[in-house]
Amino acid sequence: MQSLELIDGWPVTTAAAGVVTADGRRAARGPGDRPFALASVTKPLAAYAVLIAVEEGAVELDEPAGPEGSTVRHLLAHASGLAFEEDRVVAPPGTRRLYSNAGFEVLGAHLAAATGIPFPEYLRQAVLEPLGMSGSGLAGSPAKDGTSTPDDLLRFAAELLAPRLLARETLDEATSVVFPGLDGVLPGFGHQRPNDWGLGFSLRDHKSPHWTGATSSPRTFGHFGQSGTFLWVDPDAGAACVALTDRLFGPWAAEAWPRFTDAVLSELRG
């Protein structure tokens, strides 16, 4: 895809990107086997492991987890009331969309206690190994300490287009609005009213500004990371895209990523 060549002009030392479509097309540019830090793109992978645990009966979405009144569902949807980096309650559960790394760390500990398996190992067994993501792993927080290669992340993107590890109904629920109408901050892009979210997945909806494109459908979901990475899935376009870089997110990315996404979508639509 010619649009992928746009990454050559990004102000980074190394970048890689790829696209996969629902009909099996795949295109990539850059070092596909190089490991990159995922930062918060770790969260969709961690959420996927939790959702698999739900389907296996190890945990339930509405069982208590985290602060009093909070559940697994609240933690996945950044609605538990926990602060960003601290295991400290700053709002009652279900009242605000408080983006929380601490919430995902509580979630990882909760799943480990329920299964008797450390969360990084559960993630490997449930998600990474079945998808052939041999170049990926988790060496710390389920909120931000994942690493992956562009080739591996494209495998996960393909799974999100056509799930094999989860029931389609489960993924549809995870990529729909959970606790609708909650206001909050989208990191890097400011206050959003509402700041709708799924179960571990950021939702495009009609947010503005946003890290996806102006032509991305409202049903687009995914995540971006402060390490300069993103993954989006646009169900209406029947496509998913990943990009990984070695430069931290900043104004360069807020400008380059939407333009890149719009170019990819335009090429896909012909």
C-alpha positions as CSV (number, residue, x, y, z in Angstrom):
1,M,0.0,0.0,0.0
2,Q,1.4,3.3,-1.1
3,S,-0.1,5.1,1.9
4,L,2.2,3.2,4.3
5,E,5.1,5.1,2.8
6,L,4.0,8.1,4.8
7,I,5.7,6.7,7.8
8,D,9.1,7.4,6.1
9,G,8.4,11.1,6.7
10,W,7.6,10.8,10.4
11,P,10.2,12.5,12.7
12,V,11.3,9.3,14.3
13,T,14.4,7.1,14.0
14,T,12.5,3.9,13.3
15,A,8.9,3.2,12.4
16,A,6.9,0.3,11.2
17,A,3.3,0.0,10.2
18,G,0.9,-2.5,8.7
19,V,-2.7,-3.0,7.5
20,V,-4.8,-6.2,7.5
21,T,-8.3,-6.4,6.0
22,A,-11.3,-8.6,6.7
23,D,-10.8,-10.3,3.3
24,G,-7.3,-11.4,4.1
25,R,-5.2,-8.7,2.4
26,R,-2.1,-7.6,4.3
27,A,0.5,-4.9,3.7
28,A,3.4,-3.7,5.9
29,R,6.4,-1.4,5.9
30,G,9.4,-1.2,8.2
31,P,11.1,-3.8,10.3
32,G,8.3,-6.3,11.0
33,D,10.3,-8.4,13.5
34,R,11.7,-5.6,15.7
35,P,10.3,-5.5,19.2
36,F,8.8,-2.1,20.3
37,A,7.5,-0.9,23.6
38,L,3.7,-0.8,23.5
39,A,3.0,1.4,26.4
40,S,-0.9,1.6,26.6
41,V,-1.4,-0.6,23.6
42,T,-0.7,-3.2,26.2
43,K,-4.2,-2.6,27.5
44,P,-6.2,-4.2,24.6
45,L,-4.1,-7.3,24.9
46,A,-4.6,-7.4,28.6
47,A,-8.3,-6.9,28.2
48,Y,-8.5,-9.7,25.7
49,A,-6.9,-12.1,28.2
50,V,-9.5,-11.0,30.8
51,L,-12.4,-11.5,28.4
52,I,-11.1,-15.0,27.6
53,A,-11.0,-15.7,31.4
54,V,-14.7,-14.5,31.5
55,E,-15.6,-16.9,28.8
56,E,-13.7,-19.7,30.5
57,G,-15.6,-19.0,33.8
58,A,-12.5,-17.9,35.8
59,V,-14.0,-14.5,36.5
60,E,-17.2,-12.6,35.8
61,L,-17.6,-9.1,34.5
62,D,-19.9,-8.1,37.3
63,E,-18.0,-9.6,40.2
64,P,-16.5,-7.2,42.7
65,A,-13.0,-6.1,41.9
66,G,-11.1,-3.0,42.9
67,P,-12.7,-0.3,45.1
68,E,-15.9,-0.9,47.0
69,G,-18.8,-0.9,44.5
70,S,-16.4,-1.5,41.6
71,T,-16.4,-4.6,39.4
72,V,-14.3,-6.2,36.7
73,R,-16.4,-4.3,34.2
74,H,-15.7,-1.0,35.9
75,L,-11.9,-1.7,35.8
76,L,-11.9,-2.6,32.1
77,A,-14.0,0.5,31.2
78,H,-11.9,3.0,33.3
79,A,-15.0,3.7,35.4
80,S,-13.8,2.2,38.8
81,G,-13.0,5.7,40.2
82,L,-9.3,4.8,40.7
83,A,-6.7,7.5,40.1
84,F,-4.4,7.4,37.0
85,E,-1.2,5.9,38.6
86,E,-2.2,5.3,42.3
87,D,-4.4,2.7,43.9
88,R,-6.5,5.6,45.3
89,V,-10.2,6.3,44.9
90,V,-11.0,9.7,43.5
91,A,-14.6,9.2,42.5
92,P,-17.4,6.7,43.1
93,P,-17.5,3.8,40.6
94,G,-19.5,4.5,37.5
95,T,-19.6,8.2,37.8
96,R,-16.6,9.4,35.8
97,R,-14.3,8.1,33.1
98,L,-11.0,8.2,34.9
99,Y,-8.3,6.7,32.7
100,S,-6.4,4.5,35.1
101,N,-3.2,2.5,34.8
102,A,-3.8,1.5,38.4
103,G,-7.1,0.0,37.5
104,F,-5.5,-2.3,35.0
105,E,-2.9,-3.3,37.6
106,V,-5.7,-4.1,40.1
107,L,-7.4,-6.1,37.3
108,G,-4.2,-8.1,36.6
109,A,-3.8,-8.9,40.2
110,H,-7.5,-9.9,40.5
111,L,-7.2,-12.3,37.6
112,A,-4.0,-13.8,38.9
113,A,-5.7,-14.4,42.3
114,A,-8.7,-16.0,40.6
115,T,-6.7,-18.4,38.4
116,G,-3.5,-18.9,40.4
117,I,-1.5,-17.9,37.3
118,P,0.6,-14.8,37.1
119,F,-1.0,-12.3,34.7
120,P,1.9,-12.2,32.2
121,E,1.8,-16.0,32.0
122,Y,-2.0,-16.0,31.6
123,L,-1.7,-13.5,28.8
124,R,0.9,-15.6,27.1
125,Q,-1.1,-18.8,27.3
126,A,-4.5,-17.2,26.5
127,V,-3.6,-14.7,23.8
128,L,0.0,-14.5,22.6
129,E,0.7,-18.2,22.1
130,P,-2.5,-19.1,20.3
131,L,-2.1,-16.2,17.9
132,G,1.6,-17.0,17.2
133,M,2.8,-13.8,18.8
134,S,6.2,-15.3,19.7
135,G,7.9,-11.9,19.6
136,S,5.6,-10.4,22.2
137,G,5.5,-10.4,26.0
138,L,4.6,-8.7,29.2
139,A,7.4,-7.9,31.7
140,G,5.5,-5.8,34.3
141,S,2.3,-3.8,34.4
142,P,-0.7,-5.1,32.4
143,A,-1.5,-1.4,31.8
144,K,1.7,-0.4,30.0
145,D,4.7,-2.8,30.0
146,G,4.0,-5.0,27.0
147,T,6.4,-5.4,24.0
148,S,5.5,-6.6,20.6
149,T,6.7,-6.6,17.0
150,P,4.7,-5.1,14.1
151,D,4.2,-8.6,12.6
152,D,2.8,-9.8,15.9
153,L,0.6,-6.8,16.5
154,L,-0.9,-7.4,13.0
155,R,-1.8,-10.9,14.1
156,F,-3.7,-9.4,17.0
157,A,-5.3,-6.9,14.7
158,A,-6.5,-9.7,12.4
159,E,-8.0,-11.5,15.5
160,L,-10.0,-8.3,16.3
161,L,-11.4,-8.2,12.8
162,A,-12.4,-11.9,12.8
163,P,-12.2,-13.3,16.4
164,R,-11.2,-16.9,16.9
165,L,-10.2,-16.8,20.6
166,L,-13.4,-15.0,21.7
167,A,-17.0,-15.3,20.7
168,R,-18.0,-12.5,18.3
169,E,-20.7,-11.5,20.8
170,T,-18.1,-11.0,23.5
171,L,-15.9,-8.8,21.3
172,D,-19.0,-6.8,20.1
173,E,-19.8,-6.1,23.8
174,A,-16.2,-5.1,24.5
175,T,-16.1,-2.7,21.6
176,S,-19.5,-1.0,22.5
177,V,-20.0,1.8,24.9
178,V,-19.9,0.7,28.6
179,F,-21.4,3.0,31.2
180,P,-22.5,5.5,28.5
181,G,-22.4,9.2,29.0
182,L,-19.4,9.5,31.3
183,D,-17.2,12.5,30.8
184,G,-13.4,12.3,31.1
185,V,-10.0,13.0,29.6
186,L,-8.7,11.2,26.6
187,P,-4.9,11.3,27.3
188,G,-3.1,13.6,25.0
189,F,-6.3,15.0,23.5
190,G,-8.1,16.6,26.5
191,H,-11.6,16.5,27.9
192,Q,-14.3,14.6,25.9
193,R,-18.0,14.9,26.7
194,P,-18.8,12.1,26.7
195,N,-15.6,10.0,26.8
196,D,-17.1,6.7,25.8
197,W,-15.1,3.6,26.3
198,G,-15.5,-0.2,25.8
199,L,-14.1,-3.0,27.8
200,G,-10.4,-2.2,27.5
201,F,-10.8,-0.6,24.1
202,S,-10.9,3.2,23.3
203,L,-13.9,4.0,21.1
204,R,-13.7,6.6,18.3
205,D,-17.4,7.6,18.4
206,H,-17.5,11.3,17.5
207,K,-14.6,12.5,19.7
208,S,-12.7,15.5,18.5
209,P,-9.7,15.9,18.5
210,H,-8.7,12.3,18.2
211,W,-5.7,10.1,17.2
212,T,-7.6,8.3,14.4
213,G,-8.7,10.0,11.2
214,A,-11.4,12.4,10.3
215,T,-12.8,9.7,8.0
216,S,-12.6,6.9,10.5
217,S,-16.0,5.5,11.2
218,P,-17.6,6.1,14.7
219,R,-17.4,2.3,15.2
220,T,-13.6,2.4,15.1
221,F,-11.9,1.1,18.2
222,G,-8.4,0.4,19.4
223,H,-5.8,2.2,21.5
224,F,-2.6,4.3,21.3
225,G,0.4,4.3,23.6
226,Q,2.7,7.0,24.9
227,S,5.6,5.1,23.4
228,G,4.5,6.2,19.9
229,T,2.3,3.2,19.0
230,F,-1.3,2.7,17.9
231,L,-3.7,0.0,16.8
232,W,-7.1,0.7,15.3
233,V,-9.8,-1.4,13.9
234,D,-12.5,0.1,11.6
235,P,-15.3,-2.4,11.2
236,D,-17.0,-0.3,8.6
237,A,-13.9,-0.3,6.4
238,G,-13.2,-3.9,7.2
239,A,-9.6,-3.1,8.1
240,A,-7.2,-2.7,10.9
241,C,-3.9,-0.8,11.2
242,V,-0.9,-0.8,13.5
243,A,2.0,1.5,13.8
244,L,5.0,1.4,16.1
245,T,7.8,3.9,16.6
246,D,10.7,4.6,18.8
247,R,9.6,8.2,19.7
248,L,7.3,9.1,22.5
249,F,3.9,10.4,21.6
250,G,3.7,14.1,21.2
251,P,2.4,16.9,18.9
252,W,4.2,15.2,16.0
253,A,2.0,12.1,16.4
254,A,-1.2,14.1,17.0
255,E,-0.6,15.7,13.6
256,A,0.8,12.7,11.7
257,W,-1.4,9.8,12.8
258,P,-4.8,11.2,11.7
259,R,-3.4,12.2,8.3
260,F,-1.8,8.8,7.9
261,T,-5.1,7.0,8.9
262,D,-7.1,9.0,6.4
263,A,-4.6,8.2,3.7
264,V,-4.9,4.4,4.5
265,L,-8.7,4.5,4.5
266,S,-8.8,6.4,1.2
267,E,-6.6,3.9,-0.4
268,L,-8.6,1.0,1.0
269,R,-11.8,2.5,-0.3
270,G,-10.3,3.1,-3.7
